[in-house]
């Protein structure tokens, strides 16, 4: 169940990071396929409505990541420091908390659905489409949150390939059902949401089946000592990941707000295309840090600090190469990327093309900032990670999205992310100098 710390380092890295990348890419397909099929089958208003609803999805997914990341990191460190009983307790309290929260979210969100849609800024022509989507996606909150908990725990139990397989099969089902519900059954936005929800059920069944029948965790009554204290610790460690996920919704909301003022629904639709292409790119970075986290936590828990730093450097190196690749792809292949989502007007195409060329520059630095943040989080030093993620994902984004468009119009919107990444790297260097330790 543990990672074999005496294996070849490159083998450990590949066997954890590459399944992590693949898993996160497949997860992003849940949204990406919705976008592609909605753009082709429903049109520009469908794309705009989906983009309006994404903050709700980000919040639900963020809760799962908060619990899954926090609980699994605490689990892994204690497992590799021979505190097995405590490790099991963290698994059970994380799962129970996730179940309770998911039920509460589903009930509350369905009751206040109309208020949520209005708060997200849906225009009158988008309200019906947003309502159809949320009505069918919210009931699956339990499965989104549970998958976000089971996945990280299984990765920290040295089963990253199982998570990859479950996500892959769920992604294939999502694509097939999207096509059926939108183009054959003509179920529109509600059908797209229902397809995404059913795919998460399949992934949940696979991971739960494996967890139960292969006994990755003992299925028996375990008394949880100081449950409230453990929940507080889980939230503390997982909060940096929650900030990242929650910020996706905040960024989308703020971008939509500015773009509606500058270019109307057409500009929002263009951003919908850019945001979902970026989602796939971000998924690869997330996959890298998702895969490297179990390694960092395991070696840190075993008190092997030198190897921990080696794996961090290896992960940063891979991320920088991938970041440059994304930027070059955005500059040279933007036509192909845009045509995946729309056959629409030339104006929509022109807005999206210009945006991609500017927006993708941020990916050069994205991986560096994410890796440094996950390093501190994976080693139970989340205060440093919280400062990085809060500044990067919320503070800097708000500052730049509200000021740059005032000077540069729509190009100021597209420049927001690269300005944010540069500011974050500068902040990391400042904090590093102020908080020097032998691990820095």
C-alpha positions in Angstrom: 0.0 0.0 0.0 3.0 2.3 0.5 5.2 3.9 -2.1 8.5 1.9 -2.3 11.0 4.6 -1.4 13.9 2.5 -2.4 12.9 2.1 -6.1 14.7 4.0 -8.9 13.8 7.7 -8.4 12.9 8.2 -12.1 10.6 5.1 -12.0 8.9 6.5 -8.9 8.4 9.8 -10.6 7.1 8.4 -13.9 4.8 5.9 -12.2 3.1 8.6 -10.2 3.2 11.8 -12.2 2.2 10.4 -15.6 -1.0 8.6 -14.3 -1.7 11.8 -12.4 -1.5 13.9 -15.6 -3.7 11.5 -17.5 -6.3 11.4 -14.8 -6.6 15.2 -14.6 -6.8 15.5 -18.4 -9.6 13.0 -18.4 -11.3 14.9 -15.6 -11.1 18.1 -17.6 -12.8 16.3 -20.5 -16.0 16.3 -18.4 -16.2 20.0 -19.0 -14.3 20.2 -22.3 -16.7 17.8 -24.0 -19.7 19.6 -22.6 -18.3 22.8 -24.2 -17.5 21.3 -27.6 -20.9 19.6 -27.9 -22.8 22.5 -26.5 -21.0 24.9 -28.9 -21.8 22.7 -31.9 -25.3 21.6 -30.8 -26.8 24.5 -29.0 -24.7 27.5 -30.1 -23.3 30.7 -28.7 -25.9 31.2 -25.9 -25.2 27.6 -24.8 -21.5 28.4 -24.5 -22.2 31.5 -22.5 -24.7 29.8 -20.2 -22.2 27.0 -19.5 -19.5 29.6 -18.7 -21.9 31.3 -16.3 -22.5 28.0 -14.5 -18.9 26.9 -14.2 -18.3 28.7 -10.8 -20.9 26.3 -9.3 -19.0 23.3 -10.6 -15.7 24.8 -9.4 -17.1 25.2 -5.9 -18.4 21.7 -5.7 -15.2 20.2 -7.0 -13.2 22.6 -4.8 -14.9 21.2 -1.6 -13.9 17.7 -2.7 -10.3 18.8 -3.4 -10.1 20.6 0.0 -11.0 17.3 1.8 -9.2 15.0 -0.5 -5.9 16.9 -0.6 -5.9 17.7 3.1 -6.9 14.2 4.3 -4.6 12.3 1.9 -1.5 14.4 2.7 -2.0 13.8 6.4 -2.7 10.1 5.7 0.5 9.7 3.6 2.9 11.4 6.0 1.6 9.3 8.9 1.6 6.1 6.9 5.3 6.5 6.0 6.2 7.6 9.5 4.7 4.3 10.9 1.6 6.0 12.5 -0.7 3.6 10.7 -3.7 4.0 13.1 -3.7 7.7 12.7 -3.5 7.4 8.9 -6.7 5.2 8.8 -8.5 7.7 11.1 -7.8 10.5 8.7 -9.2 8.5 5.8 -12.5 7.8 7.6 -13.1 11.2 9.0 -12.4 12.7 5.5 -14.9 10.4 3.8 -17.6 11.0 6.4 -17.2 14.8 6.3 -17.4 14.7 2.5 -20.6 12.7 2.5 -22.3 15.1 4.9 -21.2 18.3 3.0 -22.2 16.9 -0.4 -25.7 16.2 0.8 -26.0 19.7 2.3 -24.7 21.3 -0.9 -27.1 19.4 -3.1 -30.2 20.3 -1.1 -29.2 24.0 -0.6 -28.1 24.6 -4.2 -31.4 23.1 -5.6 -33.5 25.3 -3.2 -31.7 28.5 -4.1 -30.9 27.7 -7.7 -32.6 30.8 -9.2 -30.8 33.1 -6.7 -27.5 31.5 -7.7 -28.1 32.0 -11.4 -29.0 35.7 -10.9 -26.0 36.2 -8.6 -23.7 34.8 -11.3 -24.9 37.5 -13.7 -26.9 35.5 -16.2 -28.7 37.7 -18.8 -32.4 37.1 -19.4 -31.8 35.0 -22.5 -29.4 32.7 -20.6 -31.5 32.1 -17.5 -33.5 29.1 -18.9 -30.3 27.4 -20.2 -28.5 27.9 -16.9 -31.4 26.5 -15.0 -31.5 23.4 -17.1 -27.8 22.8 -16.6 -27.7 23.3 -12.8 -30.9 21.3 -12.3 -29.1 18.3 -13.7 -25.6 18.7 -12.4 -26.2 19.6 -8.8 -27.7 16.2 -7.8 -24.4 14.6 -8.6 -22.4 16.7 -6.1 -22.0 13.6 -3.9 -20.1 11.8 -6.7 -18.0 14.8 -7.6 -16.9 15.3 -4.0 -16.4 11.5 -3.3 -14.3 11.1 -6.4 -12.1 14.0 -5.4 -11.6 12.3 -2.0 -11.1 8.7 -3.1 -8.7 9.6 -6.0 -6.0 11.4 -3.8 -6.2 8.6 -1.2 -5.7 5.9 -3.7 -2.7 7.8 -5.2 -1.2 8.0 -1.8 -1.8 4.2 -1.4 0.4 3.7 -4.5 -2.5 3.1 -6.8 -2.3 6.0 -9.3 -3.1 3.7 -12.3 -6.4 2.6 -10.8 -7.4 6.3 -10.5 -6.3 6.8 -14.1 -8.4 3.9 -15.3 -11.5 5.0 -13.5 -11.2 8.6 -14.8 -10.6 7.3 -18.3 -13.6 5.0 -18.4 -15.7 7.9 -16.9 -14.4 10.2 -19.6 -15.3 7.8 -22.4 -18.8 7.4 -21.1 -19.1 11.2 -20.8 -18.2 11.7 -24.5 -20.6 9.0 -25.6 -23.5 10.3 -23.5 -22.8 13.9 -24.5 -23.2 13.0 -28.1 -26.4 11.0 -27.5 -28.2 13.5 -25.2 -27.3 16.7 -27.3 -27.5 15.5 -30.9 -29.7 12.4 -30.8 -32.1 12.8 -27.8 -32.1 16.6 -28.2 -32.0 17.2 -24.4 -30.0 20.4 -24.6 -28.1 21.8 -21.6 -29.8 19.4 -19.2 -28.7 16.4 -21.2 -25.1 17.7 -21.3 -25.1 18.1 -17.5 -26.7 14.7 -16.9 -24.1 13.0 -19.1 -21.3 14.6 -17.1 -23.0 13.5 -13.8 -23.4 9.8 -15.0 -19.8 9.6 -15.9 -18.7 10.6 -12.4 -21.0 7.7 -11.1 -19.0 5.2 -13.1 -15.6 6.5 -11.8 -17.0 6.4 -8.2 -18.2 2.8 -8.6 -14.8 1.6 -9.9 -12.8 3.3 -7.2 -15.2 2.2 -4.4 -15.2 -1.4 -5.7 -11.4 -1.5 -5.7 -11.1 0.1 -2.3 -13.6 -2.4 -0.8 -12.6 -5.7 -2.4 -8.8 -5.1 -2.4 -8.9 -3.8 1.1 -6.7 -0.8 0.6 -8.1 0.4 3.9 -9.4 -2.0 6.6 -13.2 -2.0 6.4 -14.0 -2.1 10.1 -15.0 0.1 12.9 -12.2 2.4 13.9 -12.6 4.9 16.7 -11.7 8.4 15.5 -9.8 10.3 18.2 -10.5 14.0 18.4 -12.6 14.2 15.2 -13.1 17.9 15.2 -9.4 18.5 15.6 -8.7 16.2 12.7 -11.3 18.0 10.5 -9.7 21.3 11.3 -6.3 19.9 10.4 -7.6 18.5 7.1 -9.1 21.9 6.2 -5.9 23.6 7.1 -3.7 21.4 4.9 -6.3 21.2 2.1 -7.1 24.9 2.0 -4.4 25.8 -0.5 -5.9 23.4 -3.0 -9.4 24.7 -2.3 -8.2 28.2 -3.0 -7.0 27.1 -6.5 -10.2 25.4 -7.3 -12.5 28.1 -5.9 -10.5 30.7 -7.8 -11.5 29.1 -11.1 -15.0 30.1 -10.4 -14.0 33.6 -9.2 -11.8 34.1 -12.3 -14.6 33.0 -14.6 -17.1 35.3 -12.8 -14.8 38.3 -12.9 -13.8 37.7 -16.6 -17.5 37.3 -17.5 -18.3 40.5 -15.7 -15.7 42.5 -17.6 -16.2 40.9 -20.9 -20.0 41.5 -20.8 -19.3 45.2 -20.4 -16.7 45.3 -23.1 -18.0 42.9 -25.8 -21.3 41.4 -24.6 -22.3 37.7 -24.9 -20.0 37.3 -27.9 -16.9 38.2 -25.8 -18.1 35.8 -23.1 -18.5 33.0 -25.6 -15.0 33.7 -26.9 -13.7 33.5 -23.3 -15.7 30.2 -22.9 -13.6 28.8 -25.7 -10.3 30.1 -24.2 -11.2 29.0 -20.7 -11.9 25.5 -21.7 -8.8 25.1 -23.8 -6.9 26.5 -20.9 -8.7 24.0 -18.7 -7.0 21.1 -20.5 -3.6 22.8 -20.2 -4.2 23.5 -16.5 -5.2 19.9 -16.1 -1.8 18.8 -17.1 -0.1 21.1 -14.6 -2.6 19.9 -12.0 -1.7 16.3 -12.9 1.9 16.9 -12.4 1.4 18.4 -8.9 -1.2 15.7 -8.1 1.3 13.0 -9.0 4.2 14.6 -7.3 2.4 15.2 -4.0 2.3 11.5 -2.8 6.0 11.3 -3.5 6.8 14.5 -1.6 4.7 13.5 1.4 6.0 10.0 1.5 9.7 11.0 1.5 9.0 13.8 3.9 7.2 11.5 6.2 10.1 9.1 6.1 12.5 12.0 7.0 14.3 11.8 3.6 14.5 15.5 2.9 17.2 15.5 0.2 15.2 13.2 -2.0 12.1 15.4 -1.4 13.9 18.4 -2.9 15.2 16.3 -5.8 11.7 15.3 -6.9 10.5 18.9 -6.5 13.2 20.1 -9.0 12.4 17.3 -11.4 8.7 18.3 -11.3 9.5 22.0 -11.9 11.8 21.1 -14.9 9.0 19.1 -16.5 6.4 21.8 -15.9 8.6 24.5 -17.5 9.0 22.5 -20.7 5.3 21.8 -20.9 4.5 25.5 -20.3 6.7 26.6 -23.2 5.0 24.0 -25.4 1.6 25.3 -24.6 2.6 28.9 -25.4 4.1 27.9 -28.8 1.0 25.8 -29.5 -1.3 28.8 -28.8 0.7 31.0 -31.1 0.9 28.6 -34.0 -2.2 26.4 -33.8 -4.9 28.7 -32.5 -7.1 28.2 -35.6 -7.3 24.4 -34.9 -8.1 25.0 -31.3 -10.9 27.4 -31.9 -12.5 25.3 -34.6 -13.0 22.5 -32.1 -15.6 24.5 -30.4 -17.4 26.7 -32.9 -18.4 27.1 -36.5 -19.8 30.5 -35.6 -19.2 34.1 -36.8 -15.9 35.5 -37.9 -16.1 38.1 -35.1 -16.3 35.4 -32.4 -13.3 33.7 -34.1 -11.2 36.9 -34.1 -11.9 37.7 -30.5 -10.9 34.1 -29.4 -7.8 34.1 -31.6 -6.4 37.3 -30.2 -7.2 36.2 -26.6 -5.3 32.8 -27.0 -2.2 34.5 -28.3 -2.0 36.7 -25.2 -3.5 34.4 -22.5 -1.3 31.4 -23.2 1.9 33.3 -22.2 0.9 32.7 -18.6 1.5 29.0 -18.9 5.3 29.5 -19.0 5.3 30.3 -15.3 2.2 28.5 -14.1 4.0 25.2 -13.4 6.7 26.8 -11.4 4.3 28.5 -9.0 2.1 25.4 -8.6 5.0 23.1 -7.8 6.4 25.4 -5.2 3.0 25.7 -3.6 2.3 22.0 -3.5 5.8 21.4 -2.0 4.9 23.3 1.1 1.4 21.9 1.3 2.6 18.3 0.9 5.1 18.7 3.7 2.4 20.1 6.2 3.5 23.7 5.9 0.4 25.1 4.4 0.7 28.6 5.7 3.3 29.4 3.1 1.2 27.7 0.4 -1.9 29.6 1.5 0.0 32.9 1.0 1.1 31.9 -2.5 -2.3 30.6 -3.6 -4.4 33.3 -2.1 -2.2 36.0 -3.8 -2.0 34.2 -7.1 -5.6 32.9 -7.4 -7.6 35.7 -5.8 -5.7 38.9 -4.8 -3.6 39.5 -8.0 -6.4 38.3 -10.3 -8.9 40.8 -8.8 -6.4 43.7 -9.0 -5.4 43.0 -12.6 -8.9 42.1 -14.0 -10.3 45.3 -12.5 -7.5 47.6 -13.6 -5.9 46.4 -16.9 -9.1 46.5 -19.0 -9.5 50.1 -18.0 -6.2 50.9 -19.8 -6.1 48.2 -22.5 -9.7 47.2 -23.1 -10.3 43.5 -24.0 -6.5 42.9 -24.3 -6.3 43.9 -20.6 -8.6 41.0 -19.8 -6.4 38.6 -21.7 -3.2 40.0 -20.1 -4.5 39.5 -16.5 -3.2 35.9 -16.1 0.4 36.5 -17.2 0.6 39.6 -15.0 -0.7 37.4 -12.1 1.8 34.7 -12.7 4.7 37.1 -12.8 3.6 38.8 -9.6 3.2 35.4 -7.9 6.8 34.4 -8.8 8.1 37.7 -7.4 6.1 37.2 -4.2 7.6 33.7 -3.8 11.1 35.1 -4.1 10.3 37.7 -1.5 8.7 35.3 0.9 11.6 32.8 0.4 14.1 35.5 1.4 12.1 36.4 4.5 11.5 32.8 5.5 14.8 31.1 4.9 15.2 27.6 6.2 17.6 24.8 5.3 14.7 23.4 3.1 14.5 26.6 1.0 
